[in-house]
Amino acid sequence: MTHRARLQMGSSPVLAVPTDGIREQAERLVAGPPSRRGLALAFDESTASSVEVLVEGASFYPRKLADIAAASSSVHINQFGFRPGVVGDRFADALIAKAGEGVSVRLVVDRQGSDPERSSKEFYDRLTAAGVEVCVVRATRPRVSAGPLASGGATGWNLSGLGHIDHRKLMVVDGRVGWVGGAGIEDHFQDGRFHDLFLRVEGPVVAQLQLVFLATFRWLRGEVDRAELDALFPFLEGGADPVPARVLHNAPGRYRPITDAIAHLLENASETLDVVNPYVTDRGMIRRIERAAHRGVRVRLFVPANANNWACAGAQQFHHARLLDAGVRILEYPTMLHAKAFVRDGQELVAGTCNLEAWSLKRFFEIDLQLVSSTVAAGFDERFSVPAEALSAPGRPLTDMKQRARAAALAAISPLL
């Protein structure tokens, strides 16, 4: 397979990028921006030299800020939900300081998640005035300006981007440290209202994260000088005990590696299965969880007791009776559990931004990390699952007739929620 080989998934071509072809593809991206189809990147298995599971904003925000403070060449952030506040201002100060040192600081944010041109405009004006380059995904706007905010880019049609919200949360520092998780840069992830996690990785798999960011930034007509590529894609050691790892990236189109990986994980669990997700409404995925329990797999489903999306919560509760009858343990976390993770047989972990609902699985930009390691899975269990189970109450089926009717109606329209 050549570095430019394209896989065919239905009518949607996919760019297969082998590990030794990442730099070559980066050079092509710098030379010219990709089409939307060029964002569908299929990666080979790579490795991580280190993996850390960090739970709660009090744990991951200080580490992320420390990595930003240590940056010497670049900070790249793709973030749904980056708004002014105690946490947002702290990150803005850190990014402005690095830009002042001459470090390349680039952001990709979503208009729906961060609102950089309306309610958060003053916040983003401050960032751009300091030299931070900010590109915006505008999935609800038929006509948009090209290039970073405040660059004066030409206005054109955005038909290929309509409906495709960018829900990703990733950060790459100096091409050496990568972060993927479910939390926004917002106060409610810091003060305990929302419960979430991030994975911090080092090693060769970081280059895959960097390429995803670069492809999106160039698609939005952000500029990157070819002279930066050596610093953006440094040589990365696999480490003494490398962890098999791969970036899974859902971009608009029919190639959805996260969706496929989650389905495969659910279908192939043989002993244990943990599903952590705030919005569990997709019937196909729910049937896979149910079938796993029927196979004798010990299944735990972690969900919020009171989700912030009442419609998704109602649709999910419609399925509780069948899941419980199959033997699934439903664990309702007391605050807004917002993490998205899947653990199979104490060996495989998939975690990131993808929810088990139609928009995430089929339409949005999403990003997850797939890791195969009993050590990483055990660390996830220790840091996330065991404490979460201790705080959670058992899920129950709906018994009230009106609640059941309402839940049935919401489940029927769940592909639209």
C-alpha positions as CSV (number, residue, x, y, z in Angstrom):
1,M,0.0,0.0,0.0
2,T,1.4,3.4,-1.0
3,H,1.3,6.3,1.3
4,R,-1.5,7.8,-0.8
5,A,-3.6,4.7,-1.0
6,R,-7.3,5.2,-0.6
7,L,-9.7,2.8,0.9
8,Q,-13.2,2.7,-0.4
9,M,-16.1,2.8,2.1
10,G,-19.3,2.9,0.2
11,S,-19.1,6.1,-1.8
12,S,-16.7,7.7,0.6
13,P,-12.9,7.5,-0.2
14,V,-10.6,7.2,2.8
15,L,-7.0,8.3,3.0
16,A,-4.9,5.4,4.4
17,V,-1.9,6.9,6.3
18,P,0.6,4.4,7.4
19,T,2.9,5.3,10.3
20,D,5.9,5.9,7.9
21,G,3.7,8.1,5.7
22,I,2.5,10.7,8.3
23,R,5.3,13.2,7.4
24,E,4.6,12.8,3.7
25,Q,0.9,13.5,4.2
26,A,1.8,16.5,6.4
27,E,3.9,18.0,3.6
28,R,0.9,17.6,1.2
29,L,-1.4,19.4,3.7
30,V,1.1,22.3,4.0
31,A,1.3,22.5,0.2
32,G,-2.5,22.7,-0.2
33,P,-5.6,22.5,2.0
34,P,-7.6,19.2,1.8
35,S,-11.2,18.8,0.8
36,R,-13.7,17.6,3.4
37,R,-13.2,14.1,2.1
38,G,-9.5,14.5,2.7
39,L,-10.2,14.6,6.5
40,A,-11.1,10.9,6.6
41,L,-7.8,9.6,7.8
42,A,-7.3,5.8,8.4
43,F,-4.3,5.1,10.7
44,D,-2.3,2.0,11.2
45,E,-1.7,0.7,14.7
46,S,1.0,2.8,16.4
47,T,2.4,2.9,20.0
48,A,2.4,5.1,23.0
49,S,5.5,5.2,25.3
50,S,3.3,6.4,28.2
51,V,-0.4,6.6,28.9
52,E,-2.0,8.4,31.9
53,V,-5.7,8.4,32.8
54,L,-6.6,11.7,34.6
55,V,-10.1,12.0,36.1
56,E,-11.8,15.3,37.0
57,G,-10.8,18.8,36.0
58,A,-8.8,19.2,39.3
59,S,-6.6,16.5,38.0
60,F,-6.2,17.1,34.3
61,Y,-6.4,20.9,34.0
62,P,-3.2,21.5,36.0
63,R,-1.3,18.9,34.0
64,K,-2.5,20.4,30.7
65,L,-1.5,23.9,31.8
66,A,1.9,22.5,32.9
67,D,2.4,21.0,29.4
68,I,1.5,24.3,27.8
69,A,3.9,26.2,30.0
70,A,6.7,23.8,29.0
71,A,6.0,24.2,25.3
72,S,9.0,25.4,23.2
73,S,7.7,25.2,19.6
74,S,3.9,24.7,19.3
75,V,0.6,24.3,21.1
76,H,-2.3,22.9,19.0
77,I,-5.8,22.6,20.5
78,N,-8.9,21.4,18.9
79,Q,-11.7,22.1,21.5
80,F,-15.4,21.9,21.6
81,G,-16.3,24.2,24.6
82,F,-13.6,26.8,25.3
83,R,-15.3,29.8,26.9
84,P,-14.4,32.6,29.3
85,G,-14.5,31.8,33.0
86,V,-12.1,30.8,35.8
87,V,-10.8,27.8,33.8
88,G,-11.1,29.4,30.3
89,D,-9.3,32.6,31.4
90,R,-6.5,30.5,33.0
91,F,-5.9,28.7,29.7
92,A,-6.2,31.9,27.7
93,D,-3.5,33.5,29.8
94,A,-1.3,30.5,29.3
95,L,-1.7,30.5,25.6
96,I,-1.2,34.2,25.3
97,A,2.0,33.9,27.3
98,K,3.3,31.2,25.0
99,A,2.4,33.2,21.9
100,G,4.4,36.1,23.4
101,E,7.4,33.8,23.6
102,G,7.2,33.1,19.9
103,V,5.6,29.6,20.3
104,S,3.1,28.8,17.5
105,V,-0.3,28.6,19.2
106,R,-3.2,27.4,17.0
107,L,-6.8,26.7,18.0
108,V,-9.7,25.0,16.2
109,V,-13.0,25.6,18.0
110,D,-16.6,25.0,17.1
111,R,-19.1,27.9,16.8
112,Q,-21.8,26.0,18.7
113,G,-19.5,24.9,21.5
114,S,-17.4,28.1,22.0
115,D,-19.4,30.9,20.3
116,P,-16.2,32.9,19.4
117,E,-18.0,35.5,17.3
118,R,-20.9,36.3,19.6
119,S,-21.1,35.8,23.4
120,S,-17.3,34.9,23.6
121,K,-16.1,37.5,21.1
122,E,-14.2,39.6,23.6
123,F,-12.4,36.5,24.9
124,Y,-11.4,35.5,21.4
125,D,-10.5,39.0,20.4
126,R,-8.0,39.0,23.2
127,L,-6.5,35.7,22.0
128,T,-6.2,36.7,18.4
129,A,-4.7,40.1,19.3
130,A,-2.0,38.3,21.2
131,G,-1.1,36.2,18.1
132,V,-3.1,33.0,18.8
133,E,-4.5,31.7,15.5
134,V,-8.1,30.6,15.8
135,C,-10.0,28.8,13.1
136,V,-13.7,28.1,13.6
137,V,-15.9,25.2,12.4
138,R,-19.3,26.8,11.6
139,A,-21.6,23.8,11.0
140,T,-24.8,25.9,11.1
141,R,-23.7,28.6,8.7
142,P,-24.2,28.3,4.9
143,R,-21.7,31.0,4.2
144,V,-18.5,31.5,6.2
145,S,-15.2,33.4,6.1
146,A,-12.1,31.4,5.3
147,G,-9.0,31.4,7.5
148,P,-8.4,32.3,11.1
149,L,-10.5,34.9,13.0
150,A,-9.6,38.5,12.2
151,S,-7.6,37.4,9.1
152,G,-10.1,39.0,6.7
153,G,-10.6,35.8,4.7
154,A,-12.9,35.7,1.8
155,T,-16.5,34.6,2.4
156,G,-17.8,31.5,0.6
157,W,-20.3,28.7,0.7
158,N,-20.0,26.1,3.5
159,L,-22.4,23.5,2.1
160,S,-20.1,20.5,2.7
161,G,-19.6,21.6,6.4
162,L,-23.3,22.1,7.2
163,G,-24.5,19.8,10.1
164,H,-21.1,18.6,11.0
165,I,-20.3,20.0,14.4
166,D,-16.7,19.6,15.7
167,H,-17.1,17.8,19.0
168,R,-13.4,16.9,19.4
169,K,-11.2,17.8,22.4
170,L,-7.5,17.2,21.7
171,M,-4.3,19.0,22.5
172,V,-0.8,18.4,21.0
173,V,2.3,20.1,22.5
174,D,5.6,20.3,20.6
175,G,4.5,17.2,18.6
176,R,5.5,15.1,21.6
177,V,2.6,15.2,24.1
178,G,-1.0,14.4,23.2
179,W,-4.3,14.8,25.1
180,V,-7.7,13.3,24.2
181,G,-10.8,13.4,26.4
182,G,-14.3,14.5,26.9
183,A,-14.2,17.8,28.8
184,G,-14.5,21.3,27.6
185,I,-12.3,24.1,28.9
186,E,-15.1,25.3,31.1
187,D,-15.8,25.8,34.8
188,H,-18.4,23.0,35.2
189,F,-15.7,20.4,34.6
190,Q,-13.6,21.9,37.3
191,D,-16.1,22.5,40.1
192,G,-17.6,19.0,40.2
193,R,-20.8,19.6,38.3
194,F,-19.5,17.5,35.4
195,H,-17.5,14.2,35.8
196,D,-15.0,13.6,33.0
197,L,-11.6,12.4,32.1
198,F,-8.6,12.8,29.7
199,L,-5.9,10.5,28.4
200,R,-2.4,11.9,28.2
201,V,-0.1,10.1,25.8
202,E,3.5,10.3,24.6
203,G,5.3,8.4,21.9
204,P,4.7,7.7,18.2
205,V,0.9,7.8,18.3
206,V,1.1,11.6,19.0
207,A,2.0,12.1,15.4
208,Q,-1.4,10.8,14.4
209,L,-3.1,13.4,16.6
210,Q,-0.9,16.1,15.2
211,L,-1.8,15.1,11.6
212,V,-5.6,15.2,12.5
213,F,-5.1,18.7,13.8
214,L,-3.1,19.8,10.9
215,A,-5.6,18.5,8.4
216,T,-8.5,20.3,10.1
217,F,-6.5,23.6,10.5
218,R,-5.6,23.6,6.8
219,W,-9.1,22.6,5.7
220,L,-10.3,25.8,7.5
221,R,-7.6,27.6,5.5
222,G,-5.2,28.2,8.4
223,E,-1.6,28.5,7.3
224,V,1.4,26.4,8.4
225,D,4.9,27.0,7.1
226,R,6.7,23.9,5.8
227,A,9.7,24.9,7.8
228,E,7.8,24.0,11.0
229,L,7.2,20.4,10.1
230,D,10.4,19.1,11.7
231,A,9.3,20.6,15.0
232,L,5.6,19.5,14.6
233,F,6.6,15.9,13.7
234,P,9.8,15.1,15.7
235,F,11.1,11.5,16.0
236,L,9.3,9.8,18.8
237,E,10.6,6.8,20.7
238,G,8.3,3.9,21.4
239,G,9.7,3.4,24.9
240,A,10.8,0.4,26.9
241,D,7.3,-1.0,27.2
242,P,5.3,0.4,24.3
243,V,1.5,0.3,24.4
244,P,-0.3,-0.5,21.1
245,A,-2.3,2.6,20.3
246,R,-4.2,4.2,17.4
247,V,-6.1,7.4,16.8
248,L,-9.7,6.9,15.7
249,H,-11.2,9.9,14.0
250,N,-14.8,10.2,12.8
251,A,-15.0,12.9,10.1
252,P,-18.1,13.6,7.9
253,G,-18.7,10.8,5.5
254,R,-19.2,7.1,5.6
255,Y,-15.9,6.1,7.1
256,R,-16.4,6.1,10.9
257,P,-13.6,4.2,12.6
258,I,-14.7,5.2,16.1
259,T,-18.2,3.8,15.5
260,D,-16.8,0.6,14.0
261,A,-14.3,0.2,16.8
262,I,-17.0,0.6,19.5
263,A,-19.3,-1.9,17.7
264,H,-16.4,-4.4,17.4
265,L,-15.5,-4.0,21.1
266,L,-19.0,-4.6,22.2
267,E,-19.5,-7.6,19.9
268,N,-16.2,-9.3,20.9
269,A,-16.2,-8.9,24.7
270,S,-16.0,-12.3,26.2
271,E,-15.5,-11.8,30.0
272,T,-16.0,-8.1,31.1
273,L,-17.4,-5.0,29.5
274,D,-17.5,-1.5,30.9
275,V,-19.5,1.2,29.0
276,V,-19.1,4.8,30.3
277,N,-21.3,7.3,28.4
278,P,-23.7,10.1,29.1
279,Y,-26.0,9.6,26.1
280,V,-26.9,6.0,25.3
281,T,-29.6,6.1,22.7
282,D,-28.4,4.3,19.6
283,R,-30.5,1.1,19.2
284,G,-27.8,-0.8,17.4
285,M,-25.2,-0.2,20.2
286,I,-27.8,-0.9,22.9
287,R,-28.6,-4.2,21.3
288,R,-24.9,-5.1,21.2
289,I,-24.6,-4.3,25.0
290,E,-27.6,-6.5,25.6
291,R,-26.3,-9.3,23.6
292,A,-23.0,-9.2,25.4
293,A,-24.8,-9.7,28.7
294,H,-26.7,-12.6,27.3
295,R,-23.4,-14.2,26.3
296,G,-22.5,-14.2,30.0
297,V,-20.2,-11.1,29.9
298,R,-20.2,-9.1,33.1
299,V,-21.4,-5.7,31.8
300,R,-21.4,-2.4,33.7
301,L,-23.1,0.6,32.1
302,F,-22.1,3.9,33.8
303,V,-24.6,6.8,33.0
304,P,-25.6,10.0,34.8
305,A,-28.4,9.9,37.2
306,N,-29.7,13.2,35.9
307,A,-28.4,13.9,32.4
308,N,-28.2,17.5,31.1
309,N,-30.0,16.4,28.0
310,W,-33.5,15.3,29.2
311,A,-34.5,14.0,25.8
312,C,-31.5,11.7,25.4
313,A,-32.0,10.6,29.1
314,G,-35.6,9.7,28.4
315,A,-34.8,7.8,25.3
316,Q,-32.1,5.9,27.1
317,Q,-34.3,5.0,30.1
318,F,-36.8,3.3,27.6
319,H,-34.1,0.6,27.2
320,H,-33.3,0.1,30.9
321,A,-35.8,-2.8,31.5
322,R,-34.4,-4.9,28.7
323,L,-30.8,-4.2,29.6
324,L,-31.5,-5.0,33.3
325,D,-33.3,-8.2,32.3
326,A,-30.3,-9.2,30.2
327,G,-28.0,-8.9,33.3
328,V,-26.5,-5.4,32.6
329,R,-25.6,-3.5,35.8
330,I,-26.7,0.1,35.2
331,L,-24.8,2.5,37.5
332,E,-26.2,6.0,37.8
333,Y,-23.5,8.5,38.8
334,P,-24.9,11.3,41.1
335,T,-23.5,14.3,39.1
336,M,-23.4,14.8,35.3
337,L,-21.2,11.9,34.1
338,H,-19.8,13.2,30.8
339,A,-17.0,10.8,30.1
340,K,-17.0,8.5,27.1
341,A,-15.0,5.2,27.4
342,F,-15.3,1.5,26.7
343,V,-13.2,-1.3,28.3
344,R,-13.2,-4.8,27.0
345,D,-12.0,-7.9,28.9
346,G,-9.5,-5.8,30.9
347,Q,-7.4,-5.4,27.8
348,E,-8.7,-2.8,25.4
349,L,-9.7,0.8,26.1
350,V,-11.4,3.2,23.7
351,A,-11.9,6.7,25.1
352,G,-12.4,10.2,23.9
353,T,-15.3,12.3,22.7
354,C,-17.8,9.9,21.0
355,N,-21.3,9.5,22.6
356,L,-23.6,6.5,21.9
357,E,-26.1,8.6,20.0
358,A,-26.7,9.2,16.3
359,W,-25.1,12.6,16.0
360,S,-21.7,11.5,17.4
361,L,-21.7,8.1,15.8
362,K,-22.7,9.3,12.3
363,R,-22.4,13.0,11.8
364,F,-20.1,14.9,14.1
365,F,-16.3,15.2,14.1
366,E,-15.2,13.0,17.0
367,I,-11.8,11.7,18.2
368,D,-10.9,8.7,20.4
369,L,-7.8,6.8,21.4
370,Q,-7.7,3.0,21.1
371,L,-5.2,1.4,23.5
372,V,-4.5,-2.3,24.1
373,S,-2.9,-2.9,27.4
374,S,-4.0,-4.7,30.6
375,T,-1.9,-2.2,32.6
376,V,-3.8,0.8,31.1
377,A,-7.1,-1.0,31.5
378,A,-6.4,-1.7,35.1
379,G,-5.3,1.9,35.7
380,F,-8.6,3.1,34.2
381,D,-10.5,0.7,36.5
382,E,-8.6,2.0,39.5
383,R,-8.9,5.7,38.7
384,F,-12.3,5.9,37.1
385,S,-14.6,2.8,37.3
386,V,-14.0,1.7,40.9
387,P,-14.6,5.2,42.4
388,A,-17.5,5.8,40.1
389,E,-19.2,2.5,41.1
390,A,-18.8,3.3,44.8
391,L,-20.7,6.6,44.3
392,S,-23.4,5.3,41.9
393,A,-26.9,4.1,42.5
394,P,-28.3,1.1,40.7
395,G,-30.4,1.9,37.6
396,R,-34.0,0.9,37.6
397,P,-36.6,0.3,34.9
398,L,-39.4,2.8,34.4
399,T,-42.7,1.7,36.0
400,D,-44.9,4.8,35.7
401,M,-47.1,4.5,32.7
402,K,-46.7,8.1,31.7
403,Q,-43.0,7.9,32.0
404,R,-42.8,4.8,29.9
405,A,-45.0,6.3,27.2
406,R,-42.8,9.5,27.1
407,A,-39.6,7.4,27.0
408,A,-41.0,5.2,24.2
409,A,-41.8,8.4,22.2
410,L,-38.3,9.8,22.8
411,A,-36.7,6.5,21.9
412,A,-38.6,6.4,18.6
413,I,-37.1,9.7,17.6
414,S,-33.7,9.1,19.1
415,P,-31.8,9.3,15.7
416,L,-32.8,13.0,15.7
417,L,-31.9,13.9,19.3
